[in-house]
Amino acid sequence: MQASEEEPLPGRCRDWKALLGPGVVVVDVWATFPSAGWQMELRKAEDQGDDPEELILERIVTFPEGYQPPVVRGIDVHWEEQSDIEYKTVRILPDELTLDVLDRRNAPPLNAEKA
């Protein structure tokens, strides 16, 4: 998915990326929340459904008890797993968002020097 040019809303996610590398699958996202104590993580869902080419992740959000200063907080969330499965899509629950996986297995390293 392409990055949004709009301001992210509190508790919202943008700039999702799903990559398949040699022996690894990676999902990254940028999230914003209305105060400093919020946390977010991605977890692999227990039920992976019937499609072996689709990875299903759950977006888990926790928030602090008590008063938190009303300061917008941005969080980079990173999930990765060692895997040789050739995923084509990643579905994020409970949002029902589906990401296409970018296959980087045969691409040159991002930091490779040009000859």
C-alpha positions as CSV (number, residue, x, y, z in Angstrom):
1,M,0.0,0.0,0.0
2,Q,1.1,3.5,-0.6
3,A,1.8,6.0,2.2
4,S,-1.1,8.3,3.0
5,E,-0.6,12.0,2.6
6,E,-3.3,12.8,5.2
7,E,-2.5,13.3,8.9
8,P,-2.9,10.0,10.7
9,L,-5.9,9.9,13.1
10,P,-5.4,8.9,16.8
11,G,-5.2,5.2,17.1
12,R,-4.8,4.9,13.3
13,C,-2.2,3.1,11.2
14,R,-0.6,4.0,7.9
15,D,2.4,3.1,5.7
16,W,1.9,-0.6,6.0
17,K,4.6,-2.7,4.4
18,A,4.8,-6.5,4.0
19,L,8.1,-8.0,2.7
20,L,9.2,-11.5,1.9
21,G,13.0,-12.0,2.1
22,P,15.3,-15.0,2.1
23,G,13.9,-17.1,4.9
24,V,11.9,-14.3,6.5
25,V,8.6,-12.4,6.3
26,V,8.4,-8.9,7.7
27,V,5.5,-6.5,8.4
28,D,6.0,-2.8,9.4
29,V,3.5,-0.1,10.1
30,W,3.4,3.4,11.6
31,A,0.7,4.0,14.2
32,T,-0.4,7.1,16.2
33,F,-2.2,7.3,19.5
34,P,-3.6,10.1,21.6
35,S,-1.3,9.8,24.6
36,A,2.2,8.6,25.6
37,G,1.2,5.2,27.2
38,W,-0.3,3.4,24.3
39,Q,1.4,0.3,22.9
40,M,0.7,-1.7,19.7
41,E,2.1,-5.0,18.5
42,L,1.3,-7.5,15.7
43,R,0.9,-11.2,16.6
44,K,0.4,-14.2,14.3
45,A,-3.2,-15.4,14.6
46,E,-3.7,-18.9,15.9
47,D,-6.2,-19.6,13.1
48,Q,-4.4,-19.1,9.8
49,G,-7.4,-19.9,7.7
50,D,-7.4,-22.1,4.6
51,D,-5.2,-20.2,2.2
52,P,-1.5,-21.2,2.7
53,E,-0.4,-18.1,0.8
54,E,-2.1,-15.7,3.2
55,L,-0.5,-14.8,6.6
56,I,-3.0,-13.6,9.2
57,L,-1.8,-11.2,11.9
58,E,-3.7,-9.6,14.8
59,R,-3.2,-6.0,15.7
60,I,-3.1,-5.8,19.5
61,V,-3.4,-2.4,21.2
62,T,-3.0,-1.7,24.9
63,F,-3.5,1.5,26.7
64,P,-2.4,2.7,30.2
65,E,-4.7,3.1,33.2
66,G,-4.9,6.5,34.8
67,Y,-4.1,9.9,33.5
68,Q,-1.8,10.2,30.5
69,P,-0.6,13.5,29.1
70,P,-2.6,14.3,25.9
71,V,0.4,14.1,23.6
72,V,0.1,12.4,20.2
73,R,2.5,9.4,20.2
74,G,3.8,7.8,17.1
75,I,5.0,4.2,17.1
76,D,6.9,2.2,14.6
77,V,5.7,-1.4,14.8
78,H,7.8,-4.2,13.4
79,W,6.9,-7.9,13.1
80,E,9.0,-10.6,11.6
81,E,9.2,-14.4,11.5
82,Q,11.7,-16.9,10.0
83,S,9.8,-18.7,7.3
84,D,10.2,-20.3,3.9
85,I,6.5,-20.0,3.1
86,E,5.8,-18.0,0.0
87,Y,3.1,-15.6,1.3
88,K,1.3,-13.5,-1.3
89,T,-0.8,-11.5,1.1
90,V,-1.0,-10.5,4.8
91,R,-4.4,-9.9,6.4
92,I,-4.6,-7.7,9.5
93,L,-7.3,-8.4,12.1
94,P,-9.6,-7.0,13.4
95,D,-9.3,-4.3,10.6
96,E,-9.7,-6.8,7.7
97,L,-7.0,-5.0,5.9
98,T,-5.2,-7.0,3.2
99,L,-1.6,-6.2,2.2
100,D,0.2,-7.5,-0.9
101,V,3.6,-9.0,0.0
102,L,6.5,-7.5,-1.8
103,D,8.9,-10.4,-2.7
104,R,12.5,-9.1,-2.0
105,R,14.2,-12.6,-2.1
106,N,15.9,-12.0,-5.5
107,A,16.3,-8.2,-5.2
108,P,19.7,-6.7,-4.5
109,P,20.3,-5.6,-0.9
110,L,19.0,-2.2,-0.2
111,N,22.4,-1.0,0.9
112,A,24.3,-2.7,-2.0
113,E,27.0,-0.5,-3.6
114,K,26.8,0.0,-7.4
115,A,29.7,-1.4,-9.3
